[in-house]
Amino acid sequence: MTGLGQVTFEVHNTLKNPGLVWYDYMTNIYYGGAIDPYYLDTSTRDALNTYSDELITFTDYDGNPATRRRYTINGVVNAGQTVLSNIDTILSACDSWMAYNAASGKWSLIVNKEESTSYSF
């Protein structure tokens, strides 16, 4: 035998919220980062979940007004890529990035969204 024939499969995604996808990937010992949950800032995960669940209004292809959740993830990551590359792919899908907070010793999420001004120069 020198090869396999065509293989098809169906994938069912049970996690669609970006914060939950990130958390699952970061903590998963088989296909993710295998990070102990203690080292993940769940408050920033929850903030991303809340922001992602907000409904946005848009005009659909037919010109009708419609609403949809701001961000959802519906896909697979390539287990052949590095963990960092897959994390970047997950967070790019929700316009966010990850940072390490040395003071708390935890990885956290930064959601790219409009905020009120803290300082003015």
Buried (B, 14 or more C-beta within 10 A) or exposed (E): EEEEEEEEEEEEEEBBBBBBBBBBBBBEEEEBBEBEEEBBBBEBBBBBBEBBBEEEEEEEEEEEEEEEEBBBBEEEBEEEEEBEEBBBBBBEBBBBBBEEEEEEEBBBBEBEEEEEEEEEE
